[in-house]
Amino acid sequence: MSASRRSGTTDELGPDGPEPGGAELLAALLDGMDAALCAFDADGVVTHWNREAERILGWSAAEAVGRRGFAGWAVRTADAGEVESRLLSAMEAQGRQVHEFALLTKDGGRVLVRTQSAAVRGGDGKPAGLYCAFSEVHAQIDLERSIALSEALFENASWGVVLVDADLRPAVANEHAARALGMGRTALLGRPLGELLGQGVEELESALSHVLAEGAPPAPAEMWLSVQASESGEPERRCWRSGFLRLASPLAEEPVPLGVAWLFLDVTEAKQTEQEAAQLRFRSQQLHRAARAAGECEDPIEAATVQLDFALAGFADHALIDLVAGTGSAGAAAGDEGPVRLIRVAATPAGAPGPCLPVAKAGLPVRYLEGHPAPQCVDRVGSVRTSAGTAPPERAREWAAARQWPEDSVHALCAVLRSRGRTLGVVTFLRSASRTQFERADATYAESVAARVAASLDLAEVLGAE
């Protein structure tokens, strides 16, 4: 038997006969197809039968080629007339015809297949036969489901979907992801992630590289990322719950990574609410513990410093207590005339963290410059926040030194000390560059601490007067 016959082909490749190697090339092409394929001449005789058709039905090319129609071997005799009429109708129709019917396997089983058939026309334009490509219906449905799922994800998904290539650049993105990244779907394609994201981009790139090398992680990861192109013009920090899937080509003998599918959902509001609730619980517990510890102190000054020690946990790095200079040990009514003079009475160590302790009572006012937040706090009878921002370390140290604060201070919050309708002084909380700036919620907490500290200091003044 010739090579062309063994592979299910004929030698009728052209009017002048086959070109050298043409039959072998055609056989290789047919046998390499993922779909089963057979062909019929104008009389309905099988002329081609590839390996995928043999795999699905079990009939070899030698057994199939040369048979007339499917009757008696690939189709039940009772169904043969209908099946063949539907197949052969493709020779007279325009375009492809799609049908579904059951074929018989060599061992007697039945397989439901979906076929696509079309006419093969000769040089005169008249039908010379037809080809029929078929696959198992369940495999076709699986393929259609995969395509439909892909299209739905990239069009209608309510979470972001970005396909990142092996170079860690977006290759495809859906509308949700484009909105989250602040630019159009086509504008972000092919751009480095560093141009799209700011803070956290290294963590994301590390995760993508890990997935390419090792596969998908077992659970989603929550990542805080700042988007470069936000509506406000400033990088916007968001928390995205992210899942990753490694994509590999199904056509390669060995898995070849095509990239990573990055799916994410913005959970910033929920995460912030969760963090705020946890922070509120912790601070409430700290106030409770501080009140119990202060109640065991015989010295009211010690009780005031104990309150600050508990307040500093997770809140600030340093704390200072300045009292208004006036008659007695401390204290002055709000609204006294003349510039405010403040005397340092307690502070945490300027270097390594430590407890808040009373300072030597020299009785000399602290030399605060005009516009210093501590005197402002007393004048306004309200909290004052200030920060060195993103100044270089040298400038930040100069900024702190000019305000009589430890040199590592970058953010400050001053809260007024009030008791019995009088302004006693001010408590200052300081943070280093490793912490964020003080916010409104921090000021509320500081005012709660200041009220308790002021009560202890007021008691100390009353006892001192006696």
SELUMMI-561636 format. One record per residue (C-alpha): residue in one letter; x, y, z. Coordinates in steps of 0.05 Angstrom, whole numbers. Layout:
N
  r      c1      c2      c3
  A       X       Y       Z
...
This chain:
466
  r      c1      c2      c3
  M       0       0       0
  S      27      69     -17
  A      45     122      34
  S     -12     165      12
  R     -61     108      20
  R     -37      92      90
  S     -47     164     113
  G    -116     168      83
  T    -102     211      22
  T    -106     202     -54
  D     -59     224    -108
  E    -110     270    -142
  L     -76     335    -121
  G     -77     371    -188
  P     -88     363    -262
  D     -16     344    -274
  G     -10     295    -216
  P      21     305    -148
  E      82     348    -139
  P     143     315    -108
  G     128     303     -35
  G      58     333     -41
  A      22     271     -16
  E      68     265      45
  L      58     339      61
  L     -18     333      56
  A     -17     270      99
  A      24     305     152
  L     -23     365     152
  L     -85     323     158
  D     -57     278     212
  G     -32     339     252
  M    -101     370     257
  D    -137     374     324
  A    -204     362     290
  A    -226     297     257
  L    -231     305     181
  C    -258     263     125
  A    -272     279      53
  F    -319     251      -1
  D    -317     254     -76
  A    -378     272    -118
  D    -404     200    -112
  G    -400     200     -36
  V    -337     156     -32
  V    -290     170      26
  T    -224     198      -1
  H    -190     225      63
  W    -190     202     136
  N    -142     231     187
  R    -115     205     253
  E    -163     246     296
  A    -222     213     260
  E    -189     146     274
  R    -180     164     348
  I    -253     184     356
  L    -286     127     317
  G    -232      73     318
  W    -234      61     242
  S    -166      67     210
  A    -154     104     145
  A    -143      38     109
  E    -212      15     132
  A    -248      80     117
  V    -219     106      51
  G    -256      76      -9
  R    -321      63      27
  R    -384      94      -1
  G    -418     136      51
  F    -424     117     125
  A    -478      65     119
  G    -466      -1     153
  W    -401      17     188
  A    -399      89     216
  V    -474     100     218
  R    -532      54     235
  T    -567      31     172
  A    -632      61     196
  D    -600     129     202
  A    -555     126     141
  G    -603     157      92
  E    -616     219     134
  V    -543     228     154
  E    -517     222      82
  S    -570     268      54
  R    -552     321     105
  L    -478     314      91
  L    -484     313      15
  S    -530     373      16
  A    -468     414      31
  M    -444     405     -41
  E    -503     446     -66
  A    -504     497      -9
  Q    -463     561      -1
  G    -415     564      57
  R    -410     513     113
  Q    -465     469     140
  V    -466     451     214
  H    -501     387     238
  E    -502     341     298
  F    -514     266     294
  A    -490     201     323
  L    -434     160     291
  L    -414      88     306
  T    -347      69     333
  K    -311       7     310
  D    -327     -29     376
  G    -401     -15     368
  G    -408      47     412
  R    -442     111     392
  V    -411     181     393
  L    -450     245     385
  V    -410     291     340
  R    -418     361     312
  T    -398     367     239
  Q    -379     425     194
  S    -382     407     121
  A    -371     447      57
  A    -366     434     -17
  V    -300     424     -53
  R    -305     454    -123
  G    -265     435    -184
  G    -232     479    -235
  D    -298     489    -271
  G    -332     514    -207
  K    -376     453    -201
  P    -378     410    -138
  A    -325     356    -140
  G    -338     331     -70
  L    -340     356       2
  Y    -300     355      65
  C    -328     343     134
  A    -293     364     199
  F    -323     336     262
  S    -310     332     337
  E    -344     302     397
  V    -401     346     420
  H    -377     349     492
  A    -308     372     470
  Q    -339     425     425
  I    -384     448     482
  D    -324     452     529
  L    -288     495     478
  E    -348     540     468
  R    -356     547     544
  S    -283     567     550
  I    -289     619     495
  A    -354     645     525
  L    -323     649     594
  S    -263     686     567
  E    -307     736     530
  A    -351     746     591
  L    -292     759     637
  F    -263     811     590
  E    -328     845     576
  N    -378     839     633
  A    -340     817     696
  S    -352     859     758
  W    -279     852     779
  G    -215     870     744
  V    -183     820     696
  V    -114     833     666
  L     -74     784     624
  V      -1     798     637
  D      50     769     589
  A     116     736     606
  D     150     804     607
  L     101     828     661
  R      66     876     615
  P     -10     878     606
  A     -32     843     543
  V    -108     844     552
  A    -151     880     603
  N    -225     885     614
  E    -265     949     624
  H    -267     943     700
  A    -191     937     704
  A    -181     996     657
  R    -225    1040     701
  A    -188    1018     764
  L    -121    1034     732
  G    -147    1102     708
  M    -137    1095     632
  G    -167    1064     570
  R    -162     990     555
  T    -115    1000     496
  A     -73    1054     529
  L     -48    1009     584
  L     -29     950     540
  G      45     936     533
  R      65     987     586
  P     109     968     646
  L      70     960     710
  G     114    1014     741
  E      81    1065     695
  L      12    1045     719
  L      24    1033     792
  G      66    1066     845
  Q      71    1040     916
  G      67     964     919
  V      86     951     846
  E     148     911     868
  E     104     865     909
  L      57     854     850
  E     114     840     801
  S     144     791     851
  A      78     755     856
  L      70     751     780
  S     141     724     772
  H     128     672     826
  V      64     649     790
  L     101     644     724
  A     154     600     756
  E     115     560     808
  G      41     565     791
  A     -19     597     824
  P     -18     611     899
  P     -69     572     942
  A    -108     633     964
  P    -121     705     942
  A     -74     759     967
  E     -92     829     990
  M     -45     882     962
  W     -42     956     976
  L     -24     991     911
  S     -24    1064     891
  V     -52    1080     822
  Q     -11    1132     784
  A     -67    1159     740
  S    -120    1178     792
  E    -174    1231     781
  S    -143    1277     834
  G     -75    1275     800
  E     -42    1245     862
  P     -26    1170     868
  E     -87    1138     900
  R     -74    1080     949
  R    -122    1022     941
  C    -128     952     970
  W    -141     900     916
  R    -156     828     934
  S    -118     792     879
  G    -119     722     850
  F     -69     695     800
  L     -72     639     748
  R     -14     615     705
  L     -33     607     632
  A       1     555     589
  S      -8     537     516
  P     -49     473     505
  L     -16     462     438
  A      55     452     463
  E      82     384     483
  E     111     415     545
  P      75     471     583
  V      97     538     555
  P      76     597     598
  L      35     648     560
  G      30     695     620
  V     -11     705     682
  A     -85     721     690
  W     -90     773     746
  L    -160     779     775
  F    -172     832     828
  L    -229     864     867
  D    -225     932     902
  V    -236     920     976
  T    -208     986    1000
  E    -270    1011    1036
  A    -283     944    1070
  K    -210     939    1090
  Q    -208    1010    1117
  T    -272     998    1157
  E    -241     934    1184
  Q    -177     970    1203
  E    -214    1028    1235
  A    -257     980    1276
  A    -195     942    1299
  Q    -159    1008    1316
  L    -219    1033    1354
  R    -224     969    1394
  F    -150     972    1411
  R    -151    1045    1432
  S    -213    1034    1475
  Q    -177     976    1509
  Q    -116    1020    1520
  L    -158    1075    1552
  H    -190    1023    1597
  R    -122     994    1618
  A     -93    1063    1628
  A    -151    1084    1673
  R    -142    1022    1716
  A     -66    1031    1720
  A     -72    1105    1736
  G    -122    1089    1791
  E     -68    1051    1828
  C     -19    1110    1828
  E     -14    1151    1892
  D      21    1209    1856
  P     -25    1246    1806
  I      36    1264    1763
  E      54    1191    1758
  A     -18    1176    1739
  A     -14    1228    1683
  T      50    1197    1655
  V      21    1127    1660
  Q     -37    1150    1618
  L      12    1173    1564
  D      51    1109    1566
  F     -11    1069    1549
  A     -31    1120    1495
  L      36    1115    1459
  A      28    1041    1442
  G      16    1037    1367
  F       0    1112    1366
  A      64    1154    1371
  D     138    1150    1387
  H     145    1209    1436
  A     101    1249    1482
  L     112    1316    1518
  I      73    1352    1571
  D      78    1428    1575
  L      39    1467    1627
  V      19    1540    1623
  A      65    1583    1667
  G      24    1621    1718
  T       8    1628    1791
  G      22    1565    1830
  S      54    1503    1803
  A      15    1507    1738
  G     -49    1531    1708
  A     -80    1593    1679
  A    -150    1611    1657
  A    -163    1612    1584
  G    -163    1681    1556
  D    -106    1709    1601
  E     -72    1767    1568
  G       0    1764    1543
  P      38    1712    1503
  V      31    1639    1525
  R      90    1612    1564
  L      96    1537    1571
  I     139    1498    1620
  R     161    1427    1604
  V     141    1380    1662
  A     145    1310    1631
  A     173    1277    1568
  T     193    1211    1538
  P     268    1199    1523
  A     293    1235    1461
  G     331    1174    1436
  A     306    1103    1444
  P     233    1094    1463
  G     219    1094    1537
  P     167    1114    1590
  C     143    1185    1600
  L     178    1213    1661
  P     177    1280    1698
  V     234    1328    1681
  A     276    1370    1728
  K     234    1427    1754
  A     276    1487    1732
  G     213    1528    1722
  L     240    1560    1658
  P     193    1567    1599
  V     209    1528    1535
  R     234    1574    1480
  Y     180    1562    1429
  L     184    1604    1365
  E     125    1645    1341
  G      75    1601    1306
  H      95    1539    1344
  P      37    1489    1346
  A      39    1481    1422
  P      23    1554    1439
  Q     -26    1554    1381
  C     -62    1495    1413
  V     -69    1534    1478
  D     -93    1597    1443
  R    -144    1560    1401
  V    -165    1512    1457
  G    -164    1457    1404
  S    -119    1406    1372
  V     -65    1425    1322
  R     -32    1378    1272
  T      33    1392    1234
  S      84    1353    1193
  A     150    1360    1158
  G     120    1320    1101
  T     169    1287    1053
  A     227    1333    1069
  P     297    1304    1064
  P     325    1275    1129
  E     371    1335    1141
  R     314    1385    1132
  A     269    1342    1176
  R     320    1343    1233
  E     327    1418    1227
  W     251    1424    1227
  A     246    1383    1292
  A     304    1419    1326
  A     273    1487    1313
  R     210    1465    1349
  Q     247    1435    1410
  W     228    1364    1392
  P     270    1300    1386
  E     308    1300    1320
  D     272    1239    1291
  S     204    1274    1296
  V     168    1285    1230
  H      94    1288    1248
  A      64    1323    1309
  L      -4    1329    1343
  C     -18    1377    1400
  A     -79    1368    1444
  V    -100    1419    1496
  L    -104    1400    1570
  R    -170    1425    1599
  S    -199    1413    1668
  R    -254    1450    1707
  G    -261    1501    1652
  R    -187    1520    1652
  T    -131    1509    1603
  L     -74    1475    1640
  G     -27    1464    1582
  V     -15    1420    1522
  V       6    1349    1508
  T      46    1336    1444
  F      49    1270    1409
  L     106    1259    1359
  R     117    1207    1304
  S     179    1189    1265
  A     184    1181    1189
  S     166    1107    1194
  R      94    1126    1212
  T      40    1162    1174
  Q      16    1233    1189
  F     -35    1245    1244
  E    -107    1245    1219
  R    -173    1270    1246
  A    -187    1204    1281
  D    -119    1209    1315
  A    -137    1278    1341
  T    -201    1251    1371
  Y    -162    1196    1408
  A    -110    1247    1431
  E    -164    1292    1459
  S    -192    1233    1499
  V    -123    1219    1528
  A    -112    1293    1542
  A    -176    1297    1582
  R    -153    1241    1628
  V     -83    1270    1634
  A    -111    1339    1650
  A    -154    1311    1706
  S     -92    1280    1739
  L     -51    1344    1730
  D    -108    1385    1759
  L    -110    1339    1820
  A     -35    1347    1827
  E     -43    1423    1828
  V     -98    1420    1881
  L     -57    1374    1925
  G       5    1418    1916
  A     -35    1480    1937
  E     -55    1445    2001
